[in-house]
Amino acid sequence: MATYNFNVTGSRVTQSADIAAGESTVFSIANDLTVASYFTLETIQTNGQYDSNSKKNTSGSFTLGSGLSTLIQSDYIASVIVAPGGGDLTFVPAIAITGSTLYLRGTGA
C-alpha cells in the first residue's frame, strides 16, 4: 500500500508515481485551515475536455477516513470535503493509473 501526503492549500500537482489496478492507495490530506476545504483527484484532460481518449482514472472504490465527507465521483474526477485537521482517503483504482495522467488538487480557503 502506498501513501501520499497532500495539503489542501497545496497547488495542483501531478501524481508522483504509477498506481497499479487494485492497489490500495492512501492520500493523507492535511487541512491546516480553520474551515473545511476540498481535495480532488482529477484526470488530466485531453484537448481541454474529457473524451474517449481520457483515462478513467477515478473509477474504483473510495473509503473516507474521519475528517472527510461528501464524496463526489465520476470516472474522471473525485472530490471530498476535508474538515480542519484533515483525514485519509483510501482509493483502490479499477484500472492502472500512470502518474502523469492524474492531478492532485486542493482548493485552500
Buried (B, 14 or more C-beta within 10 A) or exposed (E): EEEBEBBBBBEEEEBEEBBEEEBBBBBBBBBEBEEBBBBBBBBBBEEEEBEEEBBBBBBBEBEBBEBBEEEEBEBBBBBBBBBEEBBBBBBBBBBEBBEEBBBBBBEEE
